[in-house]
Amino acid sequence: MTRPGPSAPAPDAPANERRTVPLGRLAKLIRSKNAGPFVLTIDVLFDDPATFRAVADADVLNAAALAPRFGVAAEEVRTYVVPTALALKVSLPRPVPSGALDDGDVFGGQQFAPLVDLPVEIPPDLPLPNEVTA
C-alpha cells in the first residue's frame, strides 16, 4: 500500500500517466558551493540508479529551464550528467562575486534553493524515497 500524498497518482488515474514530484523529494542531496569567486556549482545526488535515470531522462536541469530560476542567461548555464556518481551537476555564474559587499552567501551554500521545488515528471511506478509500501 502506498501512503497517500501529493505525489501519489490518483486511484482512478491511468496506469501509464506520469506524476509530478518536486526535485527535493527525489534527490538524496541538493547542495551548492563556490567554484571560485565568480561561479557556483550545484550538485544533485541520488540514492539509486532508477531515480537518477528518471530525473536525468526528464531533462529538467537544462539551461533554458534553469536560467530564469537563477536570473542568468541560458548560455551561461552548464549542466553535466555523471552516471557513475548518480549525480547531476550545474555550473552558473554567481549573482555577485563571492565576498563582495552585497554578497549574502559568501560560500554559495544556500544557492541551491530554487531547485528544491523544481517539478519533475516521473513514471508512475517509480518508488519515491521514504515511500511506505506494503
Summary of the structure (lengths in Angstrom):
residues: 134
radius of gyration: 16.5
end to end distance: 4.8
largest distance: 54.8
contacts: 344
relative contact order: 0.28
helix: 24%
strand: 25%
